[in-house]
C-alpha cells in the first residue's frame, strides 16, 4: 500500500496476478486501488485461460455460420464498447471519501463486466461455430472496451477533474487508497 498518498501503479496487481484467481488471498494486504487493479488483471488472465482451453478442445460441429457469428460479435462489441464509454463519462457523486471511492469501484466493476461480456459471447459462439477463432475475434473486439474499463491513473485523474468541477472536494486517489477490500 502506498502510505504516502501516491498511486502505487500496476506493480502490486502484476506481482499478485497469479493469486488473483483466489481474490481473498491476494487482496488482504493491498489498498483499494491495487485490489481493483488486481481484479482487472485477473479477468484478463481468465480470458487467456479460457482461450487456452478452447485451443485444446479443437474444432467442433458448425451449427452457426461464421459470418453470422462475426456480425453478432461486431454488433455486441460496438454496443458494449459504447456502454463502457457512457459509464466512464458519467461524473462521480458522493458525500464522503468512502461513497466516492465506492462509486468509482462499482462503475469500474460494471465497465469490466461489460467488456468481459463481449469476450464471453465469443466463448458461447465457439460452441455454435466449432472454431476457436470465434473466441479470438471476440477477445480482440473486447480490447477497446477493456482499455476503457481499466482503472488507470488517467481515468482517476479525469474523474478527479469531474469532482473538482462539481465542487466536490474529495481526493479520489486518496479515497481509493484508503479503501481496503472486505475480508
N, C-alpha and C positions, 0 to 999 in steps of 0.2 A: 504494500500500500504506500502511496506517495504521501508522506506525512507533511510535506511542505506545500500542499495545495496545487501542485503541478500535475498535469496529465501524465500518467505513468506510461503512456504509449501502448503498443500492442505486445510488448515483451512478456508481461505476465500471462496474457492469453496464449501466446505462442508456446511459452515454456510449459504450460499446463494443458495444452491441447489434447494430449493423449488421455488425460484424466477427464476431459470434457464429456465423454460418453457416460460418465457417472458424475453428474454435476455437483452433488452434495460434497463429494470428496475433494473436488477441485476448487470449490469456491470458499471454503472455510476461512482461508487467510487472505482472501482478495477483497479489495474495495469494490464498491458497487459498479463502477465503470469497468474495471478489469473483469469482473464476473460477467457483465453484459457482453463484453468483447469475447470472452471465452465461449459464451453461448453461441455467438455468431460464428466463431471458428468451428465449434463442434457441429453446427448444422452443415457447414461446408464439408467437413470430414465425413459426415454421414452420407452426403450425396456422392462423394467419391467411393465410399464403401458399397453403396447400392450399385453404382456403375460397375464396380469390380465383380460383384455377384452376378449381374446381368451378363457380363462378358463371359463368365464361366458357364452360364446357362446355355449359351449358343442360340442358334436360330430356332424359331418355333413356327407354328402354323400361322399363316397370314389370314386374319379374319376381317381386316380393315385395310383398305387401300392406303398405301404410304402417303400418297398425295393428299388424301383427305385428312390423314393424321397430321401432316405438316400444316395444313390450313387451320385445323383446330388448335394446334400448338401456337402458331403465329398469332391467332386471334386472342387466345388466352394470355399469351405473353404481352401483347400490346395493352390489353385491358389491365392485367396485373401490374405492369410497369407504370401505367397511368395511376392506378390506385396507390401504389407506393409513393409516387410523386405528389399526389394530393395529400396523403397523410403527412408526408415530410414537410410540406409547405404550410401546414396549419400551425398557427402560433401556440406556444405553450401557455398554460394558465395555472395558477396555483396560489394559495395563500401563504405558503411557507416552503422552506427548502425541501422537506420531505415530500410534499404534494407535487412540487415541480419536478423533482427527481423521479417520483413515481409515474408522473405523466410522460416524461421522456422515455423511461424504461418501457412502459406499456406500449407507447407508439412504436418504439424500436422493435419490440416483440411482434407486433402486428405487421410491421414492414417486413421483417424476416419471414414471418409465416406466409405472407402473400408471395414473396419471392420464391420460397420453397414450394409453394403450391404449383407454380409454373413447372418446376423441375419434376415434381412428383406426378404431375399429369403425364409426363413422358414415361415415367415408370409404369403407370397404368396402361398407357398406349403400347408399351413394349409387348404386353401380352396379347394385344389385338393385331399388331403389325408383324410380330415374330422377329423383329430385328432390334438389336441394342442401339442401333444408330438413332432410333426414335428418342431414346433417353438422352443420348449425347446431344442431339439437336435441342431438346428441351432444356438441358442444363446450360447450353450455350445461349439460348434465348433468355434464360433467367439471369444471366450475368449482369445486364444493366439494372435490373430490379435489386439484385443483391448488392451491387455497388451503391445504389441509393439508400439501401437499408442499413449500411454499415454505420456503427456509432463512432465516426471519425472525429478528430479534433476540429475539422472544418464544419462538420454537422453541428457539433456542440457550440462552436463559435457563432454559427448562423442562428441557432436557437437563442443564444445569449443576446444577440443583437435584437431579436424579436422581443425578448423580455424587456430589454432596456427601452425600446421604442414604445412599449405599452406601460412604461413607468413601474415595472415590477423589479424592484432592486434586489433580486436574488441571484447569487452566483451559482449558475447551473453546474459548472465543473466541480465546485466545492460541494454542492449538494450531492452530486453523483459519487464523488469520492467518499463522502460521509455515510452513504447508504450501504450497509452491509446486507448481503442476502440472508434470508432466514435459514436457520439450520444450525 
